[in-house]
Amino acid sequence: MGQAAKKNQKQPKLPPPGNEVEVAEWWALPMVGNVITIAAAISLQFTIILLPLVGPAGAVAPHATKNSIAWHFILFVAMGLSVLALLSKLKRRTEDASRFPLLSTAMLGVTLFLFVAQAAGWLSV
């Protein structure tokens, strides 16, 4: 191959060294969405494990208020991570037309249902 043929080959365009990746590009990376989804799933599992804290047995305990605060904290962490995972995957979907994120949507739905059930009193005595 001659020098002219090498110049005609398309080289991938790389960002200049030292430039940071934009937040919009970083947010839409598949790995970012997957890691946040895994973190949301783990925190949702902790929420479900701690569900007896706000159930009939936990509601009559002398430290029921502390139980409720701890459970709500974990629930809000799970809800926040679910929202972040859904937003990240929806951002990626707009860029590469990937599938709709059913798992992230389902986890957000479960956390919202648990919040509404607790607020309505369905989980207590």
C-alpha angles and dihedrals in degrees: 000000000000129000092259092055091050092052092051093056112097114244118204112256111242124190114257113267114268096030115122121229110255117252092240091056093045093047092056097051112122093229092055092053092046094050092048090047091052091048090049091050092051093048090047088053089053089050091054092045090053093046093105088065090074097032128095095289095046094045093064096044117111090241096048093129092057090046091053093048092050093048093047091049092054090044092053091047089052091046093049093049090048091053091048092048092049093048092048093050093045089052090052090047091058090053103043105016093240122167123288110271100246096167094052090047092049092050091051089049092051093049091048090049091051091050093050091045091052093046091049092049096244092130098050131072 
